[in-house]
Amino acid sequence: MTAWFKPKRYGFGAAPASWQGWALTAAYVAIVAACSVWLANSAVSAESRITPFMVIIAVVTIIFVGIAWRTTEGGWRWRWGDDEKR
């Protein structure tokens, strides 16, 4: 299996490294943007939609981070650059 994400050189996390990683990231951004438009453009007040908005964003974020974590080459940990001995 090819890695969808590569770990960052410094710090914690990963960045897309293949078309699958970029597609997943684009889908995540599109879902968050669509939810934001849904929250903003409504005849009903935004206060009645804030809870469903937060739940949807939390669930989508958890799924995105889980997939990114499982498909990152080398796993997620704190990195200090080229010196891996630290």
C-alpha positions as CSV (number, residue, x, y, z in Angstrom):
1,M,0.0,0.0,0.0
2,T,1.3,3.4,-0.9
3,A,1.3,6.1,1.8
4,W,-1.3,8.8,1.3
5,F,0.5,11.2,3.7
6,K,4.1,11.9,4.6
7,P,5.1,13.0,8.1
8,K,6.2,16.6,8.6
9,R,9.9,17.2,8.9
10,Y,9.4,19.4,12.0
11,G,6.7,19.0,14.6
12,F,3.7,16.7,14.7
13,G,1.4,15.7,11.9
14,A,1.5,14.9,8.2
15,A,0.9,16.4,4.7
16,P,-0.7,14.8,1.6
17,A,1.8,12.9,-0.5
18,S,-0.4,11.1,-3.1
19,W,-3.5,11.8,-5.1
20,Q,-5.5,9.8,-2.5
21,G,-4.2,12.1,0.3
22,W,-5.0,15.2,-1.7
23,A,-8.5,13.9,-2.6
24,L,-9.2,13.1,1.0
25,T,-8.0,16.6,2.0
26,A,-10.1,18.3,-0.7
27,A,-13.2,16.3,0.3
28,Y,-12.7,17.3,3.9
29,V,-12.3,21.0,3.0
30,A,-15.4,20.8,0.7
31,I,-17.5,19.2,3.5
32,V,-16.5,21.9,6.0
33,A,-17.1,24.7,3.4
34,A,-20.6,23.2,2.6
35,C,-21.5,23.0,6.3
36,S,-20.4,26.6,6.7
37,V,-22.5,27.8,3.8
38,W,-25.5,25.8,5.2
39,L,-25.0,27.5,8.6
40,A,-24.7,31.0,7.1
41,N,-27.4,30.8,4.5
42,S,-30.7,30.0,6.2
43,A,-34.1,31.5,6.8
44,V,-33.8,29.9,10.2
45,S,-31.5,31.5,12.7
46,A,-28.0,30.2,13.0
47,E,-28.4,29.6,16.7
48,S,-30.7,26.6,15.9
49,R,-28.1,25.1,13.6
50,I,-24.9,25.6,15.6
51,T,-25.2,22.3,17.5
52,P,-25.7,20.1,14.4
53,F,-22.9,22.1,12.7
54,M,-20.5,21.4,15.5
55,V,-21.4,17.7,15.6
56,I,-21.0,17.3,11.9
57,I,-17.6,19.1,11.9
58,A,-16.4,17.1,14.8
59,V,-17.3,13.7,13.2
60,V,-15.8,14.6,9.8
61,T,-12.6,15.8,11.5
62,I,-12.3,12.6,13.6
63,I,-12.7,10.5,10.5
64,F,-10.2,12.6,8.5
65,V,-7.6,12.5,11.2
66,G,-8.1,8.8,11.7
67,I,-7.6,8.0,8.0
68,A,-4.6,10.4,7.8
69,W,-3.0,8.8,10.8
70,R,-3.5,5.2,9.5
71,T,-2.1,6.1,6.0
72,T,0.9,8.1,7.0
73,E,4.3,6.6,6.2
74,G,6.3,6.2,9.4
75,G,3.4,7.2,11.8
76,W,2.8,10.3,13.7
77,R,5.3,11.5,16.4
78,W,7.2,14.7,17.2
79,R,10.0,15.2,14.7
80,W,13.1,17.5,15.0
81,G,14.1,17.5,11.3
82,D,16.9,15.5,9.8
83,D,18.4,14.5,13.2
84,E,16.2,11.5,14.2
85,K,18.3,10.7,17.2
86,R,16.7,13.3,19.5
